[in-house]
Amino acid sequence: MNNEYRHEAANAKPPARIKNKVARCLFSLSLLCLAGPLSAQTTAVTFVTDEEKDGGFLIAVTDAAFKKVGYKVQIQYRPWARALKSVMDGDAEALLGVYRNDERAAQMLYTESIGSSDLVFFKLKSSTATFQRLEDLKNLSVGTVIGASYTPEFNAAAYIKKESTSEVAINLRKLLASRIDLLLEKRAVVQDLLSTQFAADASRIVALDTPLKTALFYNAFSKKIPGYATRVADFNRGLALIKQDGTFKEIMERKLHE
């Protein structure tokens, strides 16, 4: 090859097909770059729940199960009634640690159960109130939480004076001040509050022996937000995996509150 030919070859423009191929490669790379952040977003899941569940086993189990299948869990705390309504209305994606009933199931798809809890009555140690059947509560005032699920029989019992508030802690203060006769709440929730926020008065409050019910907890996804069925299936798969590898057992052995 003479020098003149080598010079022309070095300065020759690449054929159009090569330029097109390079352009397509650059375009593909740009899509990959864009796809990275979008993929990361699709693996995040946001739950709403009440602040009493912060640090409890329901959050620990939920986080571990979803992490096992590649999701990142985010928690937003709201008063329970507002958290429930936001998921049922489709304003929030998922509700963490919820009881199941038909009204809720019409608006939300439930996961497999993530735990259970006794719903019990608490009273002042000095009180003579007892509970074996609902009729024992006639004319007694019972503190409840707005939006919480109890039993159809309890809800329908008009002879029970139900006084609803937005938080369990408010009901505890009312009970300690003798403004209500009983507090109806999940055993573990009240026990946790009595060991922390209300430790100075814990000895004044006792639980009645007979629970109103023992209920299962679930996570639930709004049917108004696309992809809910996939999220439920993925969570159930992760839950099965942490039960197989011992993670679920390890969490429960920590004796965390709900």
VOGU-3710 file (C-alpha; in Angstrom, 3 decimals, decimal comma):
1> mnneyrheaa> 0,000/0,000/0,000  1,470/3,374/-0,984  1,513/6,382/1,344  -1,205/8,222/-0,574  -3,650/5,279/-0,193  -2,908/4,886/3,513  -3,601/8,580/4,043  -6,975/8,385/2,266  -7,972/5,278/4,256  -7,132/6,911/7,562
11> nakpparikn> -9,260/9,939/6,762  -12,126/8,128/5,087  -15,580/8,515/6,677  -17,160/5,306/8,004  -19,937/3,811/5,855  -23,518/4,800/6,736  -24,350/1,313/8,033  -21,554/1,571/10,637  -22,787/4,987/11,775  -26,285/3,601/12,113
21> kvarclfsls> -25,026/0,658/14,153  -23,110/2,967/16,489  -26,181/5,149/16,903  -28,297/2,140/17,784  -25,743/1,001/20,373  -25,641/4,439/21,973  -29,444/4,509/22,074  -29,540/1,083/23,723  -27,001/2,188/26,316  -29,095/5,255/27,086
31> llclagplsa> -32,128/3,031/27,679  -30,123/0,846/30,042  -29,041/3,899/31,975  -32,637/5,026/32,256  -33,837/1,552/33,167  -31,595/1,343/36,235  -33,420/3,928/38,372  -36,833/2,828/37,120  -36,147/-0,785/38,083  -35,056/0,332/41,529
41> qttavtfvtd> -38,323/2,229/41,940  -40,439/-0,778/41,014  -38,806/-2,849/43,794  -39,810/-0,420/46,527  -43,060/-0,949/48,422  -44,614/1,600/50,781  -46,772/0,651/53,749  -48,883/2,835/55,993  -49,660/1,805/59,569  -50,097/3,221/63,049
51> eekdggflia> -47,053/4,365/65,007  -47,618/1,757/67,744  -46,213/-0,886/65,360  -42,832/0,858/65,117  -40,125/-1,597/66,213  -42,520/-4,547/66,417  -42,474/-8,034/64,933  -45,039/-7,210/62,228  -42,673/-4,705/60,637  -39,660/-6,999/61,156
61> vtdaafkkvg> -41,388/-9,929/59,434  -42,678/-7,754/56,590  -39,264/-6,219/55,955  -37,459/-9,585/56,053  -39,953/-11,302/53,735  -39,875/-8,581/51,099  -36,107/-8,164/51,335  -35,789/-11,883/50,565  -37,403/-11,331/47,153  -35,686/-8,065/46,267
71> ykvqiqyrpw> -37,986/-5,381/47,625  -37,192/-2,397/49,802  -39,849/-1,644/52,421  -40,769/1,925/53,339  -43,061/2,721/56,297  -45,255/5,794/56,757  -46,963/6,249/60,132  -50,494/7,625/60,386  -53,405/7,348/62,826  -54,977/3,949/62,227
81> aralksvmdg> -58,302/5,152/60,817  -56,525/7,407/58,323  -54,073/4,658/57,330  -56,912/2,203/56,729  -58,979/4,667/54,708  -56,027/5,752/52,559  -55,390/2,165/51,413  -59,054/1,312/50,885  -59,471/4,505/48,843  -56,335/3,829/46,771
91> daeallgvyr> -54,421/6,842/48,111  -51,767/4,563/49,655  -50,338/1,293/48,420  -50,464/-1,118/51,338  -51,567/-1,473/54,947  -49,311/-3,256/57,432  -50,632/-5,466/60,227  -54,397/-5,513/59,655  -57,211/-7,840/60,684  -59,360/-9,335/57,942
101> nderaaqmly> -63,059/-8,694/57,441  -65,383/-8,775/54,443  -65,660/-5,001/54,063  -61,899/-4,601/53,920  -61,431/-7,626/51,651  -63,652/-5,977/49,049  -61,136/-3,135/48,680  -57,826/-4,817/49,548  -56,045/-8,069/48,674  -54,618/-9,848/51,714
111> tesigssdlv> -51,306/-11,647/52,066  -50,776/-14,823/54,045  -50,995/-14,274/57,808  -47,942/-12,681/59,438  -48,890/-13,268/63,082  -51,694/-13,309/65,636  -52,831/-11,421/68,698  -55,303/-11,652/71,568  -57,774/-8,790/71,775  -58,424/-8,320/75,492
121> ffklksstat> -60,022/-5,962/77,986  -57,860/-4,000/80,422  -59,073/-2,442/83,666  -57,738/-0,687/86,729  -56,610/-3,206/89,328  -59,084/-1,640/91,764  -62,034/-2,254/89,402  -64,506/-5,115/89,929  -65,346/-5,420/86,210  -65,270/-8,929/84,741
131> fqrledlknl> -65,770/-10,434/81,278  -66,963/-13,857/80,231  -69,668/-12,797/77,785  -70,689/-9,490/76,245  -73,638/-9,073/78,585  -71,128/-8,652/81,426  -70,219/-5,299/79,871  -73,715/-3,838/80,094  -73,610/-0,137/80,970  -69,799/-0,170/81,159
141> svgtvigasy> -67,769/2,312/79,100  -65,148/0,701/76,870  -62,326/2,592/75,163  -61,818/1,655/71,507  -59,805/2,990/68,561  -61,432/4,624/65,544  -61,317/2,310/62,522  -60,180/-0,759/64,486  -61,828/-4,148/63,856  -63,406/-5,946/66,803
151> tpefnaaayi> -66,231/-8,476/66,402  -69,677/-8,061/64,798  -71,287/-8,989/68,123  -69,317/-6,369/70,055  -69,998/-3,724/67,416  -73,730/-4,462/67,507  -74,036/-4,475/71,306  -75,765/-1,116/71,864  -75,847/-1,687/75,643  -72,042/-1,245/75,757
161> kkestsevai> -70,866/2,358/75,919  -68,081/2,555/73,331  -65,818/5,594/73,464  -63,515/5,823/70,455  -60,275/7,773/70,177  -57,514/7,961/67,583  -54,756/6,319/69,683  -54,358/3,566/72,275  -52,275/5,890/74,452  -55,246/8,265/74,786
171> nlrkllasri> -57,410/5,379/75,981  -54,780/4,405/78,532  -54,779/7,918/79,938  -58,570/7,858/80,143  -58,482/4,500/81,923  -55,914/5,722/84,439  -58,091/8,790/85,073  -61,184/6,548/85,563  -62,905/8,211/82,591  -63,629/4,771/81,079
181> dlllekravv> -64,236/1,411/82,766  -62,326/-0,789/80,337  -59,891/-0,556/77,456  -60,233/-3,023/74,575  -56,986/-3,518/72,682  -54,439/-6,055/71,495  -52,595/-7,482/74,488  -49,084/-6,930/73,134  -49,764/-3,288/72,216  -50,881/-2,345/75,730
191> qdllstqfaa> -48,134/-4,382/77,368  -45,540/-2,531/75,298  -46,978/0,867/76,254  -47,087/-0,135/79,922  -43,423/-1,117/79,814  -42,347/2,144/78,165  -44,517/5,253/78,022  -46,707/4,300/81,003  -44,176/2,385/83,109  -44,865/4,480/86,216
201> dasrivaldt> -48,526/3,396/86,211  -48,154/-0,143/84,869  -48,909/-1,751/88,240  -52,353/-0,101/88,289  -53,626/-1,864/85,161  -54,433/-5,538/84,621  -55,805/-7,582/81,702  -58,957/-9,639/82,049  -58,369/-13,345/81,482  -60,851/-14,014/78,677
211> plktalfyna> -59,983/-12,440/75,309  -62,725/-11,032/73,106  -61,025/-12,836/70,224  -57,711/-14,149/68,975  -57,159/-12,687/65,539  -54,701/-13,120/62,704  -52,686/-10,243/61,269  -52,159/-9,741/57,534  -50,688/-7,193/55,173  -53,161/-5,866/52,612
221> fskkipgyat> -52,710/-4,110/49,255  -55,134/-1,654/47,697  -56,953/-3,130/44,721  -57,084/0,359/43,215  -53,315/0,486/42,625  -51,995/-1,567/39,652  -49,668/-4,446/40,452  -51,243/-5,321/43,789  -51,661/-9,022/42,960  -47,983/-9,316/42,018
231> rvadfnrgla> -46,909/-7,635/45,245  -49,036/-10,010/47,310  -47,666/-13,055/45,484  -44,080/-11,834/45,911  -44,612/-11,181/49,613  -46,104/-14,636/50,161  -43,093/-16,140/48,407  -40,700/-14,178/50,619  -42,643/-15,140/53,751  -42,356/-18,813/52,848
241> likqdgtfke> -38,608/-18,402/52,332  -37,960/-16,761/55,726  -39,979/-19,500/57,391  -37,810/-22,103/55,658  -34,456/-20,536/56,529  -35,292/-19,793/60,193  -35,525/-15,990/59,918  -39,197/-15,937/60,889  -38,544/-18,068/63,981  -35,609/-15,866/64,991
251> imerklhe> -37,779/-12,731/64,760  -40,563/-14,271/66,853  -38,090/-15,429/69,492  -37,109/-11,816/70,111  -40,505/-11,363/71,854  -41,105/-8,027/70,125  -44,402/-6,210/70,457  -46,709/-6,024/67,479
//
